[in-house]
Amino acid sequence: MQKLFKYLLLFLIGMMLAFSAFSQAIQTIKSPENRHMGTFRLNPKSDGVKGTPFLFDIPPMGNISLSNGNVHDQVPFNILLETNTVYIQTGGEDSEPLPLKNWNWIKTGGEDERLFRMEFVSGKSQLVEILFENNQGKYVAVHSKTLVKPSGVRDGYTGPQYDTFKHDIKYLIIEGMQSTELKTNISAMKDLAGDRFNDLKDFMKKNKLKPENPIDLRKILIFLLN
């Protein structure tokens, strides 16, 4: 009896240790600094998650300016929005992404050029997308990703349900140390365009532009303010 009790005690201790190790492993996987391990994307089949906490589903190529003045061209990069951290991959798609430090700006090429930089927003340093800037101020997009759980109750009649990363964008005008929100509805576009609103409507219609899209909003701002 004493021997049986000893075996049961050892078994329970072993189960507790295994559960503790499993819990720690899960927390490590879920931590924002480890979501990127080995890839810029999350695997929805294995993780039960759709989307990615990174800004881009597929890492774009960017020209990266460093604090020492060097500029590196065509480097795959992505941005972990939760921590404002830029990651690069220098050894191919299967290489581990590396956090980038001491950088000034990142710019994608092509017709739909995009520029990313750190700016002081709402009392803190924030990674933003620069849409347009002149002597009066800067028009920026602040991106965020929120993990949203499915609202429905899972049962035998419904298909797989996933937690999904929702992409939100807030547009701001930064003037000195102050920032104000820039809306993207028709009323806000009318206020922004002033007496050029009819020209803006024609421009948007011709080019099929949507102000809520940062790439399109950049084109609208260049059209109005350049």
C-alpha positions as CSV (number, residue, x, y, z in Angstrom):
1,M,0.0,0.0,0.0
2,Q,2.8,2.4,0.9
3,K,4.5,1.5,-2.4
4,L,1.4,2.2,-4.3
5,F,1.0,5.6,-2.6
6,K,4.6,6.4,-3.5
7,Y,3.9,5.6,-7.2
8,L,0.8,7.7,-7.2
9,L,2.6,10.6,-5.6
10,L,5.4,10.5,-8.1
11,F,2.8,10.3,-10.9
12,L,0.9,13.4,-9.7
13,I,4.2,15.4,-9.3
14,G,5.1,14.4,-12.8
15,M,1.8,15.5,-14.2
16,M,2.0,18.9,-12.4
17,L,5.5,19.5,-13.8
18,A,4.4,18.6,-17.3
19,F,1.4,20.9,-17.1
20,S,3.6,23.7,-15.8
21,A,6.0,23.3,-18.6
22,F,3.2,23.1,-21.2
23,S,1.6,26.3,-19.8
24,Q,5.0,28.1,-19.9
25,A,5.5,27.0,-23.5
26,I,2.0,28.3,-24.5
27,Q,2.7,31.7,-22.9
28,T,6.0,31.8,-24.8
29,I,4.4,31.1,-28.1
30,K,1.7,33.7,-27.5
31,S,4.0,36.4,-26.3
32,P,4.3,39.2,-28.9
33,E,8.1,38.9,-29.1
34,N,7.8,35.2,-30.2
35,R,5.0,35.3,-32.7
36,H,7.5,36.0,-35.5
37,M,9.7,32.9,-34.9
38,G,10.8,31.4,-38.2
39,T,8.2,33.3,-40.3
40,F,6.5,36.6,-40.7
41,R,3.1,34.9,-40.8
42,L,1.0,32.9,-38.4
43,N,-0.2,29.5,-39.6
44,P,-4.0,29.5,-39.3
45,K,-4.3,25.7,-39.5
46,S,-2.0,25.0,-36.6
47,D,-2.6,28.1,-34.4
48,G,-6.3,28.6,-34.9
49,V,-5.7,32.2,-36.0
50,K,-6.4,34.0,-39.2
51,G,-4.2,36.9,-40.2
52,T,-1.0,38.1,-38.6
53,P,-0.1,40.6,-35.9
54,F,2.4,42.1,-38.4
55,L,1.4,45.0,-40.6
56,F,1.8,43.1,-43.8
57,D,0.5,39.6,-44.7
58,I,3.5,39.2,-47.0
59,P,6.7,41.0,-46.2
60,P,7.4,43.7,-48.8
61,M,10.9,44.8,-50.0
62,G,12.0,48.1,-48.5
63,N,14.9,50.6,-48.7
64,I,16.1,51.1,-45.1
65,S,18.0,54.1,-43.8
66,L,20.1,53.6,-40.7
67,S,21.2,56.1,-38.1
68,N,24.8,55.9,-39.3
69,G,23.8,57.2,-42.8
70,N,23.9,53.9,-44.6
71,V,20.9,52.9,-46.8
72,H,20.2,49.3,-47.6
73,D,18.1,48.6,-50.7
74,Q,15.5,45.9,-51.2
75,V,15.4,44.2,-47.8
76,P,12.4,42.1,-46.8
77,F,10.8,43.7,-43.7
78,N,7.7,43.7,-41.6
79,I,6.4,45.6,-38.6
80,L,5.1,44.0,-35.4
81,L,2.5,46.7,-34.5
82,E,2.0,45.7,-30.9
83,T,5.6,46.6,-30.0
84,N,6.5,49.1,-32.8
85,T,9.3,46.7,-33.8
86,V,10.7,46.4,-37.3
87,Y,11.9,42.9,-38.4
88,I,14.1,42.1,-41.4
89,Q,15.0,38.8,-43.1
90,T,18.4,38.8,-44.6
91,G,18.9,35.0,-45.2
92,G,15.9,34.1,-47.3
93,E,12.3,33.2,-46.5
94,D,13.3,30.4,-44.1
95,S,15.7,32.5,-42.1
96,E,14.7,33.8,-38.6
97,P,13.5,37.4,-38.7
98,L,15.8,39.8,-36.9
99,P,14.7,43.0,-35.0
100,L,16.1,46.1,-36.6
101,K,17.5,48.9,-34.4
102,N,18.9,52.4,-35.1
103,W,16.9,53.0,-38.2
104,N,15.6,56.3,-39.5
105,W,13.1,55.4,-42.2
106,I,11.8,52.6,-44.4
107,K,10.5,53.2,-47.9
108,T,8.9,50.7,-50.3
109,G,9.4,51.3,-54.0
110,G,7.1,51.2,-57.0
111,E,4.2,53.4,-57.9
112,D,2.5,52.9,-54.5
113,E,5.5,54.1,-52.5
114,R,5.1,53.9,-48.7
115,L,7.2,55.6,-46.1
116,F,7.5,54.5,-42.4
117,R,9.1,56.5,-39.6
118,M,8.9,57.0,-35.8
119,E,7.1,60.1,-34.8
120,F,6.0,61.7,-31.5
121,V,2.2,61.1,-31.3
122,S,0.0,61.6,-28.2
123,G,2.9,61.9,-25.8
124,K,4.9,58.9,-27.0
125,S,7.1,57.7,-29.9
126,Q,5.0,55.8,-32.4
127,L,5.8,54.0,-35.6
128,V,3.6,55.6,-38.3
129,E,3.2,55.7,-42.1
130,I,3.9,59.1,-43.5
131,L,1.3,60.0,-46.2
132,F,2.2,63.6,-46.8
133,E,4.3,66.3,-45.2
134,N,5.0,70.0,-45.8
135,N,6.0,73.0,-43.7
136,Q,2.5,73.1,-42.1
137,G,2.5,69.5,-40.8
138,K,2.5,65.8,-41.4
139,Y,-0.4,63.6,-42.4
140,V,0.2,60.1,-41.0
141,A,-1.5,56.7,-40.7
142,V,-1.3,54.9,-37.4
143,H,-1.9,51.2,-37.9
144,S,-3.0,48.7,-35.3
145,K,-4.0,45.0,-35.2
146,T,-6.5,43.6,-32.6
147,L,-7.1,39.9,-32.1
148,V,-10.9,39.4,-32.3
149,K,-12.5,36.1,-31.1
150,P,-15.4,34.6,-33.0
151,S,-18.8,35.8,-31.7
152,G,-20.8,32.7,-32.6
153,V,-21.0,29.6,-30.4
154,R,-19.2,26.6,-32.0
155,D,-21.4,23.5,-32.6
156,G,-21.5,20.6,-34.9
157,Y,-23.4,22.5,-37.6
158,T,-20.8,25.3,-38.1
159,G,-17.4,25.2,-39.7
160,P,-14.1,26.0,-38.1
161,Q,-14.0,29.3,-36.2
162,Y,-10.8,31.3,-35.8
163,D,-9.5,34.2,-33.8
164,T,-8.9,36.9,-36.4
165,F,-6.5,39.9,-36.5
166,K,-8.5,43.0,-37.3
167,H,-6.6,45.8,-39.0
168,D,-7.5,49.3,-37.8
169,I,-6.1,52.6,-39.2
170,K,-6.3,56.0,-37.6
171,Y,-5.3,59.0,-39.6
172,L,-3.7,62.0,-37.9
173,I,-2.5,65.5,-38.8
174,I,0.6,66.3,-36.7
175,E,1.4,70.0,-36.3
176,G,4.4,70.5,-33.9
177,M,3.6,68.7,-30.7
178,Q,-0.2,68.5,-31.4
179,S,-2.1,66.0,-33.4
180,T,-5.7,66.0,-34.7
181,E,-7.7,63.1,-36.3
182,L,-8.3,63.3,-40.0
183,K,-11.6,61.6,-40.9
184,T,-12.0,60.0,-44.3
185,N,-15.7,60.4,-45.0
186,I,-17.1,62.6,-47.7
187,S,-17.8,65.5,-45.3
188,A,-14.2,65.5,-44.2
189,M,-12.9,65.3,-47.8
190,K,-15.1,68.2,-48.7
191,D,-13.6,70.3,-45.8
192,L,-10.1,69.2,-46.8
193,A,-10.6,70.1,-50.5
194,G,-12.4,73.4,-50.0
195,D,-13.3,74.9,-53.4
196,R,-11.5,72.1,-55.2
197,F,-14.0,69.5,-54.0
198,N,-15.5,68.9,-57.5
199,D,-12.0,68.4,-58.9
200,L,-11.2,66.0,-56.1
201,K,-14.4,64.0,-56.8
202,D,-13.4,63.7,-60.5
203,F,-9.9,62.7,-59.5
204,M,-11.1,60.0,-57.1
205,K,-13.6,58.6,-59.6
206,K,-11.1,58.5,-62.4
207,N,-8.5,56.7,-60.3
208,K,-11.0,54.6,-58.3
209,L,-9.6,55.9,-55.0
210,K,-10.9,55.2,-51.5
211,P,-9.9,57.7,-48.8
212,E,-9.9,55.0,-46.1
213,N,-7.1,53.2,-47.9
214,P,-3.7,54.7,-46.9
215,I,-2.2,54.3,-50.4
216,D,-5.2,56.1,-51.9
217,L,-5.3,58.8,-49.3
218,R,-1.7,59.6,-50.0
219,K,-2.6,60.2,-53.6
220,I,-5.5,62.4,-52.6
221,L,-3.3,64.5,-50.3
222,I,-0.6,64.9,-53.0
223,F,-3.3,66.0,-55.4
224,L,-4.7,68.6,-53.0
225,L,-1.7,69.8,-51.1
226,N,1.4,69.4,-53.4
